[in-house]
Each structure stands twice: as C-alpha cells, then as structure tokens.
Amino acid sequence: MDCGYSLSSVTEIHVPEGEWPKESVVWFSRCEREDDVTLADAIGAHRAASKAMMDAGAAQSASWVFLPGLGFGDVDFDYYQVVSWPTYSALGSSFDAYFNNGGWKAQSDAMSDKVECQSPNLYDARLMYSPG
C-alpha cells in the first residue's frame, strides 16, 4: 500500500450566503498566472470574473483557489480554480449565462493578460466530514 499526503492552501473567491448542500457539482481547473502577475492580482481577476458571471445571471456558485503546497511534487501550473454548484441544473444556468448573456466576454475582460485556466474536470461531490 502506498499512501501520500499533501498540504494546500485555500483562498475564497465567492461564498454564497446560507448553508451549502452536502452534495454538489464541482470542477477543478488548472490555472497559470501570466508573467509578472502576482497571486493577489490573479485572485482579484477571479473575483471580478465571478461577479461578472453573477451579473450575467449565472446560478449561485461557490468558488475558491486551491494552492498546492507540500507533498504535491512538481506541478506544471500555479493553482486550481475550484467552482461548485448545488445541482447540475444550476451548472447549466451558469453555462447559459456564459454563452448567451455575455458572461464569456465579461470573464475574458477580467482574466485576460492575468490568468489562463485549462478546461475543467467536473465531479459529483459529497461532503464526508464537517468539523465542529
């Protein structure tokens, strides 16, 4: 048996009000900062893009950046962008806002020249443990 552990850091981008469901849809996208872009600038770009999507009518989502730390080994990206929706229909609503309500343009304006994120991996998520 081979076990591996790693440490990471999480920075919130958008946290909706109220309790988040114990089951949801979540995506992980590998992101890289452009040359001379600080992590603070990249997080600001994600926050601006998240607000733009909400303004375009996207469904409520939770999002954060997940920074690999000790134990991750060599990674070829800076961090993960993680976004979660309570249901697949909420994810679909966000895609509708992206493609049909100008979300793609607003996100491009917020992120261009700062961050490039790859196509995400999408998962069903289920809360297994909640401290406290």
URQUIBEL-V497378 format. One record per residue. SS is DSSP state (h for helix, s for strand, l for the rest). PHI is phi as a letter, one per 20 degrees, with the letter a starting at -180 (999 if undefined). BURIAL is + if it has 16 or more other C-alpha atoms within 10 Angstrom, else -. Layout:
ss-><SS;SS>
phi-><PHI;PHI>
burial-><BURIAL;BURIAL>
This chain:
ss-><l;l;l;l;l;l;l;s;s;s;s;s;s;s;l;l;l;l;l;l;l;l;s;s;s;s;s;s;s;s;s;s;s;l;l;l;l;l;h;h;h;h;h;h;h;h;h;h;h;h;h;h;h;h;h;l;l;l;l;l;s;s;s;s;s;s;s;s;l;l;l;l;l;l;l;l;l;l;s;s;s;s;s;s;s;l;l;h;h;h;h;h;h;h;h;h;h;h;h;h;l;l;h;h;h;h;h;h;h;h;h;l;l;l;s;s;s;l;l;l;s;s;s;s;s;s;l;l;l;l;l;l>
phi-><999;c;d;c;c;b;d;b;c;c;c;f;d;b;c;f;f;n;f;e;f;f;c;b;d;c;c;c;c;f;c;c;f;f;g;m;e;f;f;f;f;f;f;f;f;f;f;f;f;f;f;f;f;f;f;e;n;f;f;g;b;d;b;a;d;d;e;f;c;g;n;f;m;f;d;d;b;e;a;e;e;d;c;c;c;f;b;f;f;f;f;f;f;f;f;f;f;f;e;d;d;n;g;f;f;f;f;f;f;f;d;f;m;c;b;c;d;e;g;e;e;d;c;e;d;c;f;d;b;c;f;n>
burial-><-;-;-;-;-;-;-;-;-;-;-;-;+;+;-;-;-;-;-;-;-;-;-;+;+;+;+;+;+;+;+;+;+;-;-;-;-;-;-;-;-;+;+;+;+;+;+;+;+;+;+;+;+;+;-;+;+;+;+;+;+;+;+;+;+;+;+;+;-;-;-;-;-;-;-;-;+;+;+;+;+;+;+;+;+;+;+;-;-;+;+;-;+;+;+;+;+;+;-;-;+;+;+;+;-;+;+;-;-;+;+;-;-;+;+;+;+;-;-;+;-;-;-;-;+;-;-;-;-;-;-;->
